[in-house]
């Protein structure tokens, strides 16, 4: 696993619980492009997953539209939660 950059760590710390894209954008203060890159990197490294907040009983999905990340919500995976513990 590669070392996370500071902005990725900041995003990951916001995702202990499922959060909407807009909330992550507000809490991190990142610009849209940087947040997009961080989310895609964290998804690819399986540290976060895409979730449907309307149906929380359904597990996370690996399918998402990278051009419309604002339409999804995100949460840390088990591996992501372990990374959060190391950060704090």
N, C-alpha and C positions, 0 to 999 in steps of 0.2 A: 504494500500500500504506500502510495506516495504521500509526502507531507502536505497537509492542507494549507492553502494560503489564508491570510487573515480574514478576507471577505467570506471565504467558504466556511470558516469556523464560525463567523458571526451568523451566517444563515443557518448553519446546523444547530447552533444554540437556540434559535427561535423555534425549532421544530420538535421539541419534546412532546408536544401535543399537536394534533393536526391543525394546520393554519392555512388560510386562504392566501393566494398570491398577494393581494393588496395589503394584507396585514404584514407579511414578510417584507414587502417593499417599504412600508412605513416604519417598521421596527429597525430595519438595517440602515435606512437612509441611503441605500445604494441607488445608482441610476438603473434604468430599465435594462440596458444592454449588459451591464455587469451582473445584475441579478439573474438574467437569463443564462449567462455563461456559468455562473455558480450553480444554479439549479440543475442544469444539464450535466455538469461535471459530477455533482453529488449523486444524481440518479444513476449515471453510468458506473460510478464506483460503488453502487448499491448501499449508499449511506442514508439516502432518503427514498421514499416511494410516493407515487401519485395516489391520492385517495379521493373517494367520492363522499363528501360530507353529508349528502342526502341519504346515503346508505352505508353507515359505518359498520354494519355487520359484514359487508362485503370486504374481502381483503384488498390490499393495495394492488394496483395494476402496473404492468410494465409498458402499457400502451398509452401514449400521450401525444399531443400535437405540439411539436417543438416551436411552431410558429404562433401558437396561441396558449402559452403557458399561463396566462392570466385567467384562463377558464378552469383551472384545476386548483386543488389544495394538496398540501404535502405534509408528510410526517417522517420522522427519523425511523430507520429500521433498527433492528437489534444491534447490528454492527455500528450504526450511526450513534446509538445511545452509548455504546462503549466508548466511542471517540469523544462524545460530549463529556463523559466522566474524566477522560484524560485531559481535556482542555481546561476544565474547572479546577 
